[in-house]
Amino acid sequence: MSIYMVDNFTVQSGHHCLFSGLRHLLVRERPEFDKEVVEADIYFQSDGLNLEYNGNLCKMWLASQETIMRQFAACYGLHAQYTFELGPAVLDTFREIVRGNRAILIFMRSPYLDYHAVFRDGAEHNHILLLYGIDVIHQIAQVADTSFLDGSGQTLSYKGPLSLSHILAGVWGYAWFEVDPSHNPTPNADARFHRAVENIKRFCRGHILPEGRFQGLDAYRAYVADWSRLINMDPAEFTDSCKHMYYCLRVGGIMHQLDYFEMFIGKHRERVRDSDGMLQQLRVSQNEWKKSLYQLYKIGLSVQPHKLQPLQARYSTMLQTHEEWLEDFVVRAV
């Protein structure tokens, strides 16, 4: 047999490549959750809002992919299998998983994703796809990219072919899940909601770790404080750094967090006191962050480092406002 394909694999556009991908895999294994669980639930329940910053201005990313996989699996009664240390037989492994009628979450380096110019021509980033088919003879895989941004900031998706050679050159990790008969899902929606709230509380507390590492809100504070290092950069490095900073805050960072909060509160209105008031405040913050991110991008392109310090102060104020909103949210969550 040379073609392996997951049966009836349907794809919906999502908000973030990882958490949308996890929702697709959840619905495949436990279809009873399809109408009950939104992408934002998975994001908060698996501690996806907890980013880490280690002093590299070009990188602020998920604190732990492993923690996310474990928490997601524990919440929904799944057995998680994942690795970020790939061996030479990874294609054989992929083939066996797909032959078992399961899609695979694959962690990729973006330059190997040639189905859109934003990957072909842009800076290298981590990105996550669903692999659901393999054609060994023609050396083609079938993949689903449930969420990526084009050059104008529009969210797109893709379902179609990608060469196996590109996958094998760009993949740096993978995960897949199956129902764990010995472990039941978290018993009800209330329990899963409060699991999410506990992760939000942990994010608010923040963490200052050894070796100059920061997690939670402390990661955002340290990240913005370090922008003063850009002032003496040469023009090309300044522009590249601002682009990376924009990307880190826009994709998987604060903007995704705010969007997920809007989805989460909208889904659980009855569990958040004065949910309409909380959403109104949230939308004001979303607009402020969008405008400020656009300004950061423009400052980078036009190489105007003298404008960075006032913007840095503005970001610090917005983080303080967000912290106060988060503290209000956890009090109102019932």
Buried (B, 14 or more C-beta within 10 A) or exposed (E): EEEBBBEEBEBEEBBBBBBBBBBBBBBBBBEEBEEEBBBBBBBBBBBBBBBBBBEEBEBBBBBBBBBBBBBBBBBBBBBBBBEEEBEEEBBEBBBEBBEEBBBBBBBBBBBBBEBBEBBEEBEEBBBBBBBBBBBBEEEBBBBBBBBBBEEEEEEEBBBEBBBBEBBBEBBEBBBBBBEBEEEEBBEEBEEBBBBBBBBBBBBBEBBEEEEEBBBBBBBBBBBBEBBEEBEEBEEEEBBBBBBBBBBBBBBBBBBBBBBBBBBBBEBBEEBBBEBEEBBEBBEEBBEBBBEBBEBBBEBBEEEEBEEBEEBBEBBBEBBEBBBEBBEBBEEBBE
